[in-house]
Amino acid sequence: MRRQYRRRVLRWIAGFAVTAGWKLVHLLNWKQASRLGTCLGRLLFMFPTRMRRIALSNLALVLGNSIPEPQRRHIAANVFSNLARYMMQALKIRDLSGPEIDALVDVDAGLPALKASLSAGRSAIILTGHYSNWELFAARIARIAPLTVLARNNDNPEIQKWIDAARGSQSIEVIDRDSPSAARILKQLSATGGRIIGLLMDQDTRVTSVFAPFLGHPANTPSGPAAFALKQWFDLFVGFIEEQPDGRFVLRLSEKLEFEPSGTPDEDVLRVTTAINERIGEQILRVPEQWVWFHRRWRRKAD
């Protein structure tokens, strides 16, 4: 009973904080909201929280042999200031117009391949991770073609209400990842053509998964995207948004990933999932300060 009461109180506090945070950020411009987030992140890193312990542990696991401990700690501190900044920016996205989003985010040379798939009447899956400002990534992708994201609903209804409003303001549709009808809806969208499906697949979740190498270590990884690609429901791309030193962003898209089924479905799914993880891992290692190192990515072990 005491634990349930504590959860309700914490849920109320979190919902209140998000609502109050948006009202505050609404009064600030983009740069002011960004600076506020950076300061809050630096402050949070000063405390010996569970998140800080996990981040330092994960950095040691992945980078321990190549980067000394003081440098790993510096990366972790930047992770906190960066992610807090991205959260403040995400609260601000509801206030941005389409042209303002375009002005914030440049798109690199990978865009023509995506547009070619859409123009050919295909739908596309863009796989990404909890990297940099992924909500801004979605908002910019929605400027290219109709976007549907597959995501888990937040446990806190107040926070979910804010998330839905923020995504809705940019015409982003959402499918509940845990819905029994999610696969059926995705198949219907694949037949529609000209649509983009956005999926985050860099975390250990409760969806159908396989163990595949991720940043050098076996990690429980969602296998649905590989299965969809092998069934040729969608054309498959990997994409990220990356913050630049001047505070603006660049959206990076891969070429279309091509995979031929070998006739052994389980092996094919593992092969494709491994290839996707390699693309995600390359981006994380390129600029590690912009990934959520405080997620317990390797908490489950392969049998």
PABAMI-365786 format. One record per residue (C-alpha): x, z, y; residue number from 1; residue in three letters. Coordinates in steps of 0.2 Angstrom, whole numbers. Layout:
<recs>
<rec u="X" w="Z" v="Y" k="NUM" r="ALA"/>
...
</recs>
This chain:
<recs>
<rec u="0" w="0" v="0" k="1" r="MET"/>
<rec u="14" w="5" v="12" k="2" r="ARG"/>
<rec u="23" w="-12" v="8" k="3" r="ARG"/>
<rec u="7" w="-22" v="12" k="4" r="GLN"/>
<rec u="4" w="-13" v="28" k="5" r="TYR"/>
<rec u="22" w="-16" v="33" k="6" r="ARG"/>
<rec u="20" w="-35" v="29" k="7" r="ARG"/>
<rec u="5" w="-36" v="40" k="8" r="ARG"/>
<rec u="13" w="-27" v="54" k="9" r="VAL"/>
<rec u="29" w="-38" v="53" k="10" r="LEU"/>
<rec u="17" w="-54" v="52" k="11" r="ARG"/>
<rec u="8" w="-48" v="67" k="12" r="TRP"/>
<rec u="24" w="-45" v="77" k="13" r="ILE"/>
<rec u="31" w="-63" v="71" k="14" r="ALA"/>
<rec u="15" w="-71" v="77" k="15" r="GLY"/>
<rec u="15" w="-62" v="93" k="16" r="PHE"/>
<rec u="33" w="-66" v="96" k="17" r="ALA"/>
<rec u="30" w="-85" v="93" k="18" r="VAL"/>
<rec u="15" w="-85" v="105" k="19" r="THR"/>
<rec u="24" w="-76" v="118" k="20" r="ALA"/>
<rec u="39" w="-86" v="116" k="21" r="GLY"/>
<rec u="30" w="-102" v="119" k="22" r="TRP"/>
<rec u="21" w="-95" v="134" k="23" r="LYS"/>
<rec u="38" w="-91" v="141" k="24" r="LEU"/>
<rec u="47" w="-107" v="136" k="25" r="VAL"/>
<rec u="32" w="-116" v="144" k="26" r="HIS"/>
<rec u="38" w="-110" v="161" k="27" r="LEU"/>
<rec u="56" w="-116" v="158" k="28" r="LEU"/>
<rec u="63" w="-133" v="158" k="29" r="ASN"/>
<rec u="73" w="-140" v="143" k="30" r="TRP"/>
<rec u="90" w="-134" v="149" k="31" r="LYS"/>
<rec u="84" w="-117" v="153" k="32" r="GLN"/>
<rec u="75" w="-115" v="136" k="33" r="ALA"/>
<rec u="91" w="-121" v="128" k="34" r="SER"/>
<rec u="102" w="-108" v="137" k="35" r="ARG"/>
<rec u="90" w="-94" v="133" k="36" r="LEU"/>
<rec u="90" w="-99" v="114" k="37" r="GLY"/>
<rec u="109" w="-99" v="114" k="38" r="THR"/>
<rec u="110" w="-82" v="122" k="39" r="CYS"/>
<rec u="98" w="-75" v="109" k="40" r="LEU"/>
<rec u="108" w="-82" v="95" k="41" r="GLY"/>
<rec u="124" w="-75" v="101" k="42" r="ARG"/>
<rec u="115" w="-58" v="102" k="43" r="LEU"/>
<rec u="108" w="-59" v="85" k="44" r="LEU"/>
<rec u="125" w="-63" v="77" k="45" r="PHE"/>
<rec u="132" w="-47" v="84" k="46" r="MET"/>
<rec u="121" w="-37" v="72" k="47" r="PHE"/>
<rec u="125" w="-35" v="53" k="48" r="PRO"/>
<rec u="110" w="-43" v="47" k="49" r="THR"/>
<rec u="106" w="-50" v="30" k="50" r="ARG"/>
<rec u="106" w="-68" v="37" k="51" r="MET"/>
<rec u="123" w="-65" v="44" k="52" r="ARG"/>
<rec u="129" w="-59" v="27" k="53" r="ARG"/>
<rec u="122" w="-74" v="18" k="54" r="ILE"/>
<rec u="129" w="-86" v="31" k="55" r="ALA"/>
<rec u="147" w="-79" v="29" k="56" r="LEU"/>
<rec u="145" w="-79" v="10" k="57" r="SER"/>
<rec u="139" w="-97" v="9" k="58" r="ASN"/>
<rec u="153" w="-103" v="21" k="59" r="LEU"/>
<rec u="166" w="-94" v="10" k="60" r="ALA"/>
<rec u="159" w="-102" v="-6" k="61" r="LEU"/>
<rec u="159" w="-120" v="1" k="62" r="VAL"/>
<rec u="174" w="-119" v="13" k="63" r="LEU"/>
<rec u="184" w="-104" v="7" k="64" r="GLY"/>
<rec u="199" w="-114" v="1" k="65" r="ASN"/>
<rec u="200" w="-125" v="16" k="66" r="SER"/>
<rec u="196" w="-114" v="31" k="67" r="ILE"/>
<rec u="203" w="-97" v="35" k="68" r="PRO"/>
<rec u="190" w="-82" v="37" k="69" r="GLU"/>
<rec u="191" w="-81" v="56" k="70" r="PRO"/>
<rec u="187" w="-99" v="58" k="71" r="GLN"/>
<rec u="172" w="-97" v="45" k="72" r="ARG"/>
<rec u="166" w="-83" v="56" k="73" r="ARG"/>
<rec u="167" w="-94" v="71" k="74" r="HIS"/>
<rec u="157" w="-107" v="63" k="75" r="ILE"/>
<rec u="144" w="-94" v="58" k="76" r="ALA"/>
<rec u="142" w="-88" v="75" k="77" r="ALA"/>
<rec u="139" w="-105" v="81" k="78" r="ASN"/>
<rec u="126" w="-108" v="68" k="79" r="VAL"/>
<rec u="116" w="-93" v="75" k="80" r="PHE"/>
<rec u="118" w="-99" v="93" k="81" r="SER"/>
<rec u="114" w="-117" v="89" k="82" r="ASN"/>
<rec u="99" w="-113" v="78" k="83" r="LEU"/>
<rec u="91" w="-101" v="90" k="84" r="ALA"/>
<rec u="93" w="-114" v="103" k="85" r="ARG"/>
<rec u="84" w="-127" v="92" k="86" r="TYR"/>
<rec u="70" w="-115" v="90" k="87" r="MET"/>
<rec u="68" w="-113" v="108" k="88" r="MET"/>
<rec u="68" w="-132" v="110" k="89" r="GLN"/>
<rec u="56" w="-134" v="96" k="90" r="ALA"/>
<rec u="44" w="-122" v="106" k="91" r="LEU"/>
<rec u="46" w="-134" v="121" k="92" r="LYS"/>
<rec u="42" w="-150" v="111" k="93" r="ILE"/>
<rec u="24" w="-148" v="114" k="94" r="ARG"/>
<rec u="27" w="-151" v="133" k="95" r="ASP"/>
<rec u="37" w="-167" v="131" k="96" r="LEU"/>
<rec u="30" w="-184" v="133" k="97" r="SER"/>
<rec u="35" w="-199" v="121" k="98" r="GLY"/>
<rec u="47" w="-206" v="134" k="99" r="PRO"/>
<rec u="55" w="-189" v="137" k="100" r="GLU"/>
<rec u="59" w="-188" v="119" k="101" r="ILE"/>
<rec u="66" w="-205" v="119" k="102" r="ASP"/>
<rec u="77" w="-200" v="133" k="103" r="ALA"/>
<rec u="84" w="-185" v="124" k="104" r="LEU"/>
<rec u="87" w="-194" v="107" k="105" r="VAL"/>
<rec u="98" w="-210" v="105" k="106" r="ASP"/>
<rec u="96" w="-220" v="88" k="107" r="VAL"/>
<rec u="111" w="-226" v="79" k="108" r="ASP"/>
<rec u="113" w="-243" v="70" k="109" r="ALA"/>
<rec u="103" w="-238" v="55" k="110" r="GLY"/>
<rec u="86" w="-241" v="63" k="111" r="LEU"/>
<rec u="85" w="-260" v="59" k="112" r="PRO"/>
<rec u="85" w="-257" v="40" k="113" r="ALA"/>
<rec u="70" w="-245" v="42" k="114" r="LEU"/>
<rec u="61" w="-257" v="53" k="115" r="LYS"/>
<rec u="64" w="-271" v="41" k="116" r="ALA"/>
<rec u="56" w="-261" v="27" k="117" r="SER"/>
<rec u="41" w="-256" v="38" k="118" r="LEU"/>
<rec u="39" w="-274" v="44" k="119" r="SER"/>
<rec u="39" w="-280" v="26" k="120" r="ALA"/>
<rec u="23" w="-270" v="22" k="121" r="GLY"/>
<rec u="33" w="-256" v="14" k="122" r="ARG"/>
<rec u="32" w="-237" v="17" k="123" r="SER"/>
<rec u="47" w="-227" v="18" k="124" r="ALA"/>
<rec u="53" w="-209" v="14" k="125" r="ILE"/>
<rec u="66" w="-202" v="26" k="126" r="ILE"/>
<rec u="75" w="-187" v="18" k="127" r="LEU"/>
<rec u="83" w="-175" v="29" k="128" r="THR"/>
<rec u="88" w="-156" v="29" k="129" r="GLY"/>
<rec u="86" w="-141" v="40" k="130" r="HIS"/>
<rec u="99" w="-148" v="51" k="131" r="TYR"/>
<rec u="101" w="-147" v="70" k="132" r="SER"/>
<rec u="84" w="-149" v="78" k="133" r="ASN"/>
<rec u="74" w="-156" v="64" k="134" r="TRP"/>
<rec u="57" w="-154" v="73" k="135" r="GLU"/>
<rec u="64" w="-165" v="87" k="136" r="LEU"/>
<rec u="70" w="-177" v="73" k="137" r="PHE"/>
<rec u="52" w="-178" v="67" k="138" r="ALA"/>
<rec u="45" w="-181" v="85" k="139" r="ALA"/>
<rec u="58" w="-195" v="87" k="140" r="ARG"/>
<rec u="54" w="-203" v="71" k="141" r="ILE"/>
<rec u="35" w="-203" v="75" k="142" r="ALA"/>
<rec u="39" w="-214" v="90" k="143" r="ARG"/>
<rec u="45" w="-227" v="77" k="144" r="ILE"/>
<rec u="30" w="-228" v="65" k="145" r="ALA"/>
<rec u="16" w="-216" v="59" k="146" r="PRO"/>
<rec u="24" w="-201" v="52" k="147" r="LEU"/>
<rec u="18" w="-189" v="38" k="148" r="THR"/>
<rec u="28" w="-174" v="34" k="149" r="VAL"/>
<rec u="27" w="-165" v="17" k="150" r="LEU"/>
<rec u="29" w="-146" v="21" k="151" r="ALA"/>
<rec u="25" w="-129" v="15" k="152" r="ARG"/>
<rec u="13" w="-119" v="26" k="153" r="ASN"/>
<rec u="20" w="-104" v="34" k="154" r="ASN"/>
<rec u="14" w="-87" v="27" k="155" r="ASP"/>
<rec u="9" w="-82" v="44" k="156" r="ASN"/>
<rec u="-7" w="-90" v="50" k="157" r="PRO"/>
<rec u="-2" w="-88" v="69" k="158" r="GLU"/>
<rec u="15" w="-96" v="66" k="159" r="ILE"/>
<rec u="7" w="-110" v="56" k="160" r="GLN"/>
<rec u="-6" w="-113" v="70" k="161" r="LYS"/>
<rec u="8" w="-115" v="82" k="162" r="TRP"/>
<rec u="18" w="-127" v="70" k="163" r="ILE"/>
<rec u="2" w="-138" v="68" k="164" r="ASP"/>
<rec u="-1" w="-139" v="87" k="165" r="ALA"/>
<rec u="17" w="-144" v="90" k="166" r="ALA"/>
<rec u="17" w="-157" v="77" k="167" r="ARG"/>
<rec u="0" w="-163" v="82" k="168" r="GLY"/>
<rec u="5" w="-165" v="100" k="169" r="SER"/>
<rec u="17" w="-179" v="93" k="170" r="GLN"/>
<rec u="4" w="-187" v="82" k="171" r="SER"/>
<rec u="13" w="-180" v="66" k="172" r="ILE"/>
<rec u="2" w="-178" v="51" k="173" r="GLU"/>
<rec u="6" w="-164" v="38" k="174" r="VAL"/>
<rec u="3" w="-163" v="20" k="175" r="ILE"/>
<rec u="4" w="-146" v="12" k="176" r="ASP"/>
<rec u="18" w="-147" v="-1" k="177" r="ARG"/>
<rec u="9" w="-135" v="-12" k="178" r="ASP"/>
<rec u="-7" w="-144" v="-13" k="179" r="SER"/>
<rec u="-12" w="-150" v="-30" k="180" r="PRO"/>
<rec u="-17" w="-167" v="-22" k="181" r="SER"/>
<rec u="0" w="-169" v="-13" k="182" r="ALA"/>
<rec u="6" w="-182" v="-25" k="183" r="ALA"/>
<rec u="-10" w="-192" v="-25" k="184" r="ARG"/>
<rec u="-10" w="-193" v="-6" k="185" r="ILE"/>
<rec u="8" w="-199" v="-6" k="186" r="LEU"/>
<rec u="4" w="-213" v="-18" k="187" r="LYS"/>
<rec u="-11" w="-218" v="-7" k="188" r="GLN"/>
<rec u="1" w="-218" v="8" k="189" r="LEU"/>
<rec u="13" w="-229" v="-1" k="190" r="SER"/>
<rec u="0" w="-242" v="-4" k="191" r="ALA"/>
<rec u="-5" w="-242" v="14" k="192" r="THR"/>
<rec u="12" w="-249" v="20" k="193" r="GLY"/>
<rec u="21" w="-247" v="37" k="194" r="GLY"/>
<rec u="21" w="-228" v="36" k="195" r="ARG"/>
<rec u="35" w="-215" v="36" k="196" r="ILE"/>
<rec u="35" w="-199" v="25" k="197" r="ILE"/>
<rec u="47" w="-186" v="30" k="198" r="GLY"/>
<rec u="54" w="-173" v="18" k="199" r="LEU"/>
<rec u="66" w="-159" v="19" k="200" r="LEU"/>
<rec u="76" w="-157" v="3" k="201" r="MET"/>
<rec u="91" w="-146" v="7" k="202" r="ASP"/>
<rec u="83" w="-129" v="1" k="203" r="GLN"/>
<rec u="79" w="-120" v="-16" k="204" r="ASP"/>
<rec u="60" w="-121" v="-17" k="205" r="THR"/>
<rec u="47" w="-119" v="-30" k="206" r="ARG"/>
<rec u="43" w="-137" v="-32" k="207" r="VAL"/>
<rec u="48" w="-148" v="-47" k="208" r="THR"/>
<rec u="67" w="-148" v="-46" k="209" r="SER"/>
<rec u="83" w="-152" v="-55" k="210" r="VAL"/>
<rec u="101" w="-144" v="-54" k="211" r="PHE"/>
<rec u="112" w="-156" v="-45" k="212" r="ALA"/>
<rec u="129" w="-154" v="-36" k="213" r="PRO"/>
<rec u="127" w="-149" v="-18" k="214" r="PHE"/>
<rec u="142" w="-146" v="-7" k="215" r="LEU"/>
<rec u="152" w="-144" v="-23" k="216" r="GLY"/>
<rec u="141" w="-132" v="-32" k="217" r="HIS"/>
<rec u="126" w="-134" v="-44" k="218" r="PRO"/>
<rec u="110" w="-131" v="-34" k="219" r="ALA"/>
<rec u="91" w="-132" v="-38" k="220" r="ASN"/>
<rec u="85" w="-147" v="-29" k="221" r="THR"/>
<rec u="68" w="-155" v="-27" k="222" r="PRO"/>
<rec u="67" w="-170" v="-38" k="223" r="SER"/>
<rec u="51" w="-178" v="-32" k="224" r="GLY"/>
<rec u="59" w="-190" v="-19" k="225" r="PRO"/>
<rec u="70" w="-197" v="-33" k="226" r="ALA"/>
<rec u="55" w="-200" v="-44" k="227" r="ALA"/>
<rec u="45" w="-208" v="-30" k="228" r="PHE"/>
<rec u="60" w="-220" v="-27" k="229" r="ALA"/>
<rec u="62" w="-225" v="-45" k="230" r="LEU"/>
<rec u="44" w="-229" v="-46" k="231" r="LYS"/>
<rec u="46" w="-239" v="-31" k="232" r="GLN"/>
<rec u="32" w="-231" v="-21" k="233" r="TRP"/>
<rec u="43" w="-230" v="-6" k="234" r="PHE"/>
<rec u="59" w="-237" v="1" k="235" r="ASP"/>
<rec u="72" w="-222" v="3" k="236" r="LEU"/>
<rec u="82" w="-218" v="18" k="237" r="PHE"/>
<rec u="92" w="-202" v="22" k="238" r="VAL"/>
<rec u="92" w="-197" v="41" k="239" r="GLY"/>
<rec u="98" w="-183" v="52" k="240" r="PHE"/>
<rec u="98" w="-179" v="70" k="241" r="ILE"/>
<rec u="114" w="-172" v="78" k="242" r="GLU"/>
<rec u="117" w="-163" v="94" k="243" r="GLU"/>
<rec u="130" w="-170" v="105" k="244" r="GLN"/>
<rec u="142" w="-161" v="116" k="245" r="PRO"/>
<rec u="132" w="-165" v="132" k="246" r="ASP"/>
<rec u="116" w="-157" v="124" k="247" r="GLY"/>
<rec u="108" w="-174" v="120" k="248" r="ARG"/>
<rec u="105" w="-179" v="102" k="249" r="PHE"/>
<rec u="108" w="-194" v="91" k="250" r="VAL"/>
<rec u="97" w="-199" v="76" k="251" r="LEU"/>
<rec u="107" w="-206" v="62" k="252" r="ARG"/>
<rec u="99" w="-216" v="48" k="253" r="LEU"/>
<rec u="107" w="-223" v="32" k="254" r="SER"/>
<rec u="104" w="-240" v="25" k="255" r="GLU"/>
<rec u="90" w="-242" v="12" k="256" r="LYS"/>
<rec u="96" w="-233" v="-4" k="257" r="LEU"/>
<rec u="95" w="-244" v="-19" k="258" r="GLU"/>
<rec u="93" w="-238" v="-37" k="259" r="PHE"/>
<rec u="89" w="-247" v="-53" k="260" r="GLU"/>
<rec u="81" w="-237" v="-67" k="261" r="PRO"/>
<rec u="91" w="-236" v="-83" k="262" r="SER"/>
<rec u="77" w="-233" v="-94" k="263" r="GLY"/>
<rec u="81" w="-214" v="-96" k="264" r="THR"/>
<rec u="70" w="-206" v="-83" k="265" r="PRO"/>
<rec u="78" w="-189" v="-83" k="266" r="ASP"/>
<rec u="95" w="-195" v="-81" k="267" r="GLU"/>
<rec u="89" w="-207" v="-67" k="268" r="ASP"/>
<rec u="81" w="-193" v="-57" k="269" r="VAL"/>
<rec u="97" w="-183" v="-59" k="270" r="LEU"/>
<rec u="108" w="-198" v="-53" k="271" r="ARG"/>
<rec u="97" w="-202" v="-38" k="272" r="VAL"/>
<rec u="95" w="-183" v="-33" k="273" r="THR"/>
<rec u="114" w="-181" v="-34" k="274" r="THR"/>
<rec u="117" w="-197" v="-23" k="275" r="ALA"/>
<rec u="105" w="-190" v="-10" k="276" r="ILE"/>
<rec u="113" w="-173" v="-10" k="277" r="ASN"/>
<rec u="130" w="-181" v="-7" k="278" r="GLU"/>
<rec u="123" w="-190" v="8" k="279" r="ARG"/>
<rec u="116" w="-173" v="15" k="280" r="ILE"/>
<rec u="132" w="-164" v="11" k="281" r="GLY"/>
<rec u="142" w="-177" v="20" k="282" r="GLU"/>
<rec u="133" w="-174" v="36" k="283" r="GLN"/>
<rec u="133" w="-155" v="34" k="284" r="ILE"/>
<rec u="152" w="-155" v="32" k="285" r="LEU"/>
<rec u="154" w="-167" v="47" k="286" r="ARG"/>
<rec u="147" w="-154" v="59" k="287" r="VAL"/>
<rec u="144" w="-138" v="49" k="288" r="PRO"/>
<rec u="139" w="-128" v="64" k="289" r="GLU"/>
<rec u="122" w="-137" v="64" k="290" r="GLN"/>
<rec u="116" w="-132" v="47" k="291" r="TRP"/>
<rec u="106" w="-117" v="41" k="292" r="VAL"/>
<rec u="120" w="-108" v="31" k="293" r="TRP"/>
<rec u="109" w="-92" v="30" k="294" r="PHE"/>
<rec u="98" w="-100" v="17" k="295" r="HIS"/>
<rec u="101" w="-93" v="-1" k="296" r="ARG"/>
<rec u="104" w="-111" v="-7" k="297" r="ARG"/>
<rec u="113" w="-106" v="-23" k="298" r="TRP"/>
<rec u="103" w="-91" v="-28" k="299" r="ARG"/>
<rec u="97" w="-99" v="-44" k="300" r="ARG"/>
<rec u="109" w="-104" v="-58" k="301" r="LYS"/>
<rec u="107" w="-117" v="-71" k="302" r="ALA"/>
<rec u="104" w="-111" v="-88" k="303" r="ASP"/>
</recs>
